[in-house]
Amino acid sequence: MTKIRTRYAPSPTGKMHVGNLRSALYEFLIAKHAGGDFMLRIEDTDQERYVEGATEIIYRTLEKTGLVHDEGPDKDGGYGPYVQSERMKTGIYMKYAKELIDKGEAYYCFCDKERLASLKTEVVDGKEITVYDKHCLSLSKEEIEANLAAGKPFVIRQNNPKEGTTTFHDELYGDITVDNSQLDDMILIKSDGYPTYNFANVVDDHTMNITHVVRGNEYLSSSPKYVRLYDAFGWQVPVYIHLPLITDENHKKLSKRSGHASFEDLIDQGFITEAIVNYVALLGWSPEDNREIFSLDELIKEFDYHRISKSPAVFDIVKLRWMNGEYLKAMDFDKFYEMAEPYLKKAISKPLDLKKIAAMVKTRIEVFPDIAGLVDFFEELPEYDVAMYTHKKMKTTAESSLEVLKDLLPILEAQEDYSNDGLYQALVKYVEEKGCKNGYVMWPIRTAVSGKQMTPAGATEIMEVLGKEESLNRIRKGIELLKANV
């Protein structure tokens, strides 16, 4: 049984897009599920699109998400170098391109820009492409050698037949057969000596013993050309798994401008890594049962790539928020507090017990930035409408609320114990003496001390954090407000 070897082969062109993260995750899960190796290869042959610092983003993201590679530029496993520009310096791509020339499967092309511009164009998969007319295929050996000796610029093209068909097999889409007349003679080596993405991919995957290749289904149309390259060399074709598109809620392709398209954007928006990885795993894959919450170890155990769907996956930010909230609820409190503290400090500058406030919001937020809107009243009592004191279910009105606050003010002024329990006992005692329901008393107090309809905790918990002086000031303010409106 061949050992499963997968690779994540990103181009360092910016932030790690959700689609790239999913490819990396699925490659990782396929390898680890089968006890195989997961490799990192940096594909930097497209020098024009190279972004400074992008390689660091790749390393940082893999480390944060737990997708630990067994081999890569920083961990030699005997298949290096693992960076394409360094591989190029070894001459590997030119060596294999010349091997194809010797076999008649590729040829030198010396056509200049003017000649190429005059060629006819065809629309393939919605894109306009120039179809090369095989002009240089007919050059004699002498002409080729003279051109090379004169230093004339060239590219090396794949020599695809015009008759017959080519069949390509994908694990999800099955057999895909195309007419060879549709296959353009794609460039393998560019005029700058660099290999094209397609050619370097084939050479690297073969020479690095890659058994399974996962990538987006936008590459399906170029896959028959890959098969022809493998066949031309007499190499075994790896197992191909083409993933469905990820769309936004409007079924448009998830774009880099959508604000939540990259891993780092999501982290900046207050999502946690474990929830992002869990959610991305479900963008196109589903387990046998309807379970939704998985740790990375559980995903390794459960992941079967045959259960990947062919339908586009919708990136639903509402669903991700829900999942993130579930992770926050289950999180160890100390870890939660460490992550929540910067958000709490931004919302509250007063010397209050932030740990108590964190405990109030832990089960009530979906992402960390939700904290501000829940706790801002601790910093300052907001302006609020007196109508808030009227609550049908609690059977309260502005008049009843005024009465309750006026009754309680001297009791709370005399109260020494401002702990949650001490305050609760004092209020319950008043409820019993008055012969009413708890809510009839708690609602006006909570409204007065928070000025909010929805709060992350009850009246006495809020008062404990605010302290005696601030709580009494707010209750007095409530009394003034009610007096002015009753």
N, C-alpha and C positions, 0 to 999 in steps of 0.2 A: 504493500500500500504506500503510495507516494505521500510524503509529508506535505500537508497543505501550507502553501506560502502565499500570503497576500501582500499588497503594497498600497500605501497611500502616497500618491505622487503629485503633490500640488505644485502650482506655479506661484512663485512669490510676487503676487500682483496686488497685495492689499490685505484687507481684513478677511477673516475666514467666514465665508458665506455659509448659511444654514445648509445649502446643498452640498458644499464641500465637507462640512462636518458630518452630514449623514453618510456620505461615501466613506469617509475615514472610519466612522463608527461601524458600518456594515462590514467593511474589510476586516476591521479588528475583531468583530464578533464571529465572522466566518472562520477566521484563523483560530481564535481561542476556543470556540465551540468544539473544534476538531483537534485541539491540542497542537495547533500549528504555529507558524511564525508570522508576525506582522512587521512589515518593513516600512521605513520612511525613505522616500527618494525625492530629491528636490529637482523639479524640471524647470531649469532657468535658461532654456535655449532661446526663448523669445525675449531678447534683450530690450526691445522697445517697450515692453509692458512691465519690465522689472521695477518694483517699488522698494526703495530703501527701507529697511526695518521689517519687511514682510516675512522674511525667514524667521525672525525672532517671534513674530506673532504665531507662526505655525508651531514652533516649539512650545511656546507658552500655552497655547490652546490645548495641544495634546497632553501636556503635563497636567493642566487644570482639570481636564475632563477624565483623566485616568486612562487615556488610550496610550498605554506605554508601548513604544515600539521596541522590538527585539534587536533590530538592526537599523542603521542609518548613518548619516554623516558623523554623528558623535559616538556611534557604537558599531565598530566594524565586525561584520559576521562572515567576512571572507568573500563577499560579493561586491566590494567597493571598487572605485569610489561611488558614493551615493548621491553625488551632485552632477547633473548632466554636463555642465560646462567643464567640470574636471574630467568626466568620462570622455568628453570630446577630445581633450588634450592627449588622451592615450591613442587617438586615431581609430577608435573602435567603429564609429559610424561610417567613416570613409572606407574602411577595410571591408565592411559588409556591403556597402553600396557598390564597390568595385566587383565584389563577388557576384552580385546580381547582374552587373554589366557583362561579366564573362559568361554568365548563363543565358544572356539575351533577355533577361527579365527587367533590365533597366538600361538607360542610355543617357549620354551627355547631350545637353541642349544648350546651344549657344545663341538662341534668339534674343535680340535686343528688345527694349521696351516698346519701340515703334512697331516692330513686327507683331509683338504680342497684343498690342492695342488694336491692331487691324483684324484680329481673329474674331469669329462670331461668338456671341454669348448665348447661353441657354439658361432657362430657369429650372433649377433643381431644388426641390424641397423649399420652394418660396424664395430661394436666394439666386441672384443672377451670377453665374460663373462663366469664365472664359474657358471654352473647350479647346484644349491644345490639339493641333492637327497632325501630330507625329512628324512634323517637317524634318527634325534633326535625326530621326530614326534611320533615315536613308543615307546619312553621311558615311563616306568610306573611311576605313581605318586610317588612311593617309591624311584625309581632311581633318579627322578628329585630332590626330597627333600633331598636325601643323597648328591647329587652333590652340591646343594645350601649350605647345612650345612657344607660341606667340603671346602667351599669358592672357588669352581672350577669356572674359568672364563666362562662367557656365553654371548651370544647375544640373542635378541628376534627377531624371524622371523615371517613374515606374512604367514599365511597358505592359499595359493591360490589353488583352485581346478585344477585338470588336465583335467577334462571334461568340455564340454559346452563352452559358449562364454561370453564375457563381452562387453557391449556397453557403449561408452563414448560420450557425446555430447559437441561439441565445437561450439561457435556462428559463427565462420567463416568457419570451415571445415565440419560442420554438424556432423552426427553420424559416429563414428569410432568403428567398431566391431573387436575384436581380439579373437583368440582361446585361451582359458585359458591355454592350454598346453604350450603357449609361455610365460606365466607369471612366472617369477622366484619368489621364496619365499624371497622377499627382506627383508633386516635387518631393523628393526624398532628402536631397542635400541642397540647401539654398546657396545663392551666389556668395554669401559671406563665409561659406564653409560649414555653417551650423546645420545640424539635421532639422527637419521639420518635426513638429510634435508627434505626428503619426508614425513617422519612421523610427524616431528615437524610442518611442514607446514599445514598438515591436521588438527591436534589438535588445532593449534593456529588460523587458519582461522575460524574454527567452534566456538571456545570459545570466539573469538573476534567479532562474528557476521558479518564476511566478506561476502558480497553478490556477488561481482565480482572480479575475479582474472585474471590479465593480465600478460602474461609471454611469453618468446620466444618459438617458435615452436619446439625447440630441446627437449622440455619436453612432446611433444605429445605422444611419445611412452610409457612414464611411467604413463600417465594419467589413463589408465584402472585400475592400481593398486590403484590409489587414489579413484576412484569410489568404488572399492571393500571395501576400508577402511570406506568410508562414509556409505555404505550400511551395513557393519558389525556393525557399531555403531547405525544405524538407523537415521543418520543425513541427512539433506538436502544438496545436492551437490551445491556449488556456481556456478554462471555463469562463464564459462571459455572462455577466448579470447586468443588464441595463435597467437603471432605476427610473421610475415615473417622475414626471415633472413635479416641482413643488409650486403651488400657486397661492396667491393671496385669497382673501375672503370673496373677492369678485371674480375669481377664477382666471386672473391674469397672472403671468409668470412673476414669481416673487423677485422684485428688483432690488438692487442695492440701495435704491432711494427710499424704500418702504420703511426705513427707520428701525425695523426689527429683523433685518435680513442677515445680520452677522452675529456671531457668538459674542463678540465684545460689545456690540450695541445692546444686546439682551442683558449682559452683566451690568452695563451702565444703567439700565432701566430697573435694576433691583431684583432681577431674577437670580436664582442660585444655580450653580453648575449642575448639580445632580438632577434637578427638575428639567433643565434644558436637555441634558443627555437623554433622560427618560422620554421626554416629549418627542425629540428628534427620532428616536428609535421607532416610534409609532407612526412616523410620517411615511407610510407606504408598507409597513410590516405590521402584522397582528399575530398575537399568540393564539393558541388553540382555544383557550377560554377567553372571556371578555375582560380579563384583568388589565388594569392600566398602570398601576404603580410598580415599577421594577428598579431594583438597584442594578449597578453595572454587573455584579457577579451573577445576579438572577437572569439578566439578559443573556450573558454568556451561556448559561445553562439551557435557556429556552430557545435561543435563536436558531431558526431554521429558515434559510434563505428562500426555500420553495414557497414560503408563505408571504413573500413580498407581492404586493398587488401591482397590476399594470396600470391601474387608474391613477390619474394625477392626485397628489396628496395636497390637501388644503391646510395651509399654515393658519391656524385659528388662534389668535392671540388671547381670546377669552378662555379657551380651553387650557392654554399654557398657563394663564394666570391662576386658573382653578388648581391645576396640578402643582404649581409653585406654592400655593396656599396650603395644600395637603402636606408638602414637604416641611413647610415652616411649622405647622401644627405638630408634626412628629419630631421636630428637631430638639436636640438636647438644649436646655435653657441657656447654659453658659455660652454655647456656640452661637445661639440666636442673639443673645445680648451683645456679644462681641461684634456681630454683623449689623445689629440694629442701632448700636450706640451712636455712630456718626449721624444717622438720620434724626435721632432723638435730640442730639446736641444742636443740630441745625434748627430744629423747631422750638427748643426750649433753652433759654439762656439762664433762667433762674436756678438757684441751687436746690433743686427738688430731687427726690429719690427716683432716678431714671430706671433703676432695676424694677421697681414696683410698677412704673408706667409701662415698661417693656412687657412685663407679665400680663398686663391688661390687654395689650394689642396683639400678643403672639398668635392667638387663634382667630383674630379678626381681620388680619391683612392677607392680601394675596402676593403683593410685592412690597419691598421696603419703602418705596416712596409713598405708599398709602399711609404711612405712619403720620406724616405731617398733618393731614386733614383730620386725623382722629385725636391728636394730642395738642393742637394749637391753643385750645382754650385754657390749658394749664399755664401757658405763658401770659395770656391776657384774656379777660372775659370779653367775648365778642358782643357787639350790639345785637340785641335780639328782640323779637316781637312778643309783646305781652300775651298774644293769643296762644302762645306755646303752653301757658299754664292750664289751658282748657283741654281736658283729655277725657273723651267719652268713656273709654274702658275703665279708666281710673276713677271715674265719676268726679273729676275735679273741674272747678270753674275759677275765674279770676278772683271772685269773692272768697271761695273756700280756700284758695291758695294763700290769699292775703292773711286770712285768719290763722292758718296753720303756721305760716312764717312768723307772724307776730307772737303767737303762743310759744314757738320754739326758740325764738331769739334769746330770751333770758335763760332758758334751760341750757342752751349751747354756750352762752357766755359763762355760765357757772361750771360747765363741764370741764373737768381736769384731764380726763383720759381721752385723747384725740386719736386713739387707735381705731381701726375699722370696727373691731369688736365692741370697744367702749362706746363708740358713737351709735352703733346699731342697737345696743342694749337701751341707751337713752331714748332713741326714737321709738323702739318697740314698746317701751313703757308708756310713752305718750299715746301711741296707737291704742293700747289696751284701755287706758283711762278714757280716751275719747270714744271708744267703741266703734272704730271704723276699720276699713281694710288697710293693709300696709301701703299699697300704691297711692292711696288718698293723701298720705303724708310724704312718702318717698319721692313722688313725681315733682311736687313743687320745690322740694329741697334740691333735687338733682338739676332741675331747670335753673334755679337760682345760682347754684355753684358752677354750672357749666355753660349756661346760655345756649345749650345745644339740644336738638331733638334726639340725636343718637350719640351715645357716649360709649367708650370702651369698658366702662365699669359703672357700678351703682353709686348712689349718692355718698354713702359713708366711706367707700374706698377712695373716691375722689377727694373728700374732705381730709382724710388721713394724709394724702400726699400734699394737698394745698397747705395744710396746717391751720391752726386755730384762727390766727389773725386774718388771713386771706379769706378763709371760709366765711367768717362773720361779716367781713366787708361786703362780700358778694351777696350774702343773705340780706343785709341792710339795703343794698342796691336794689334787690328784688322787691323789697317792701316799698321803697320809694316809687319804683316803676309801676307797681300794682296800684298804689295809692293814687297816682296821677291818672290812672285809667279806669278805676272802678267808680 
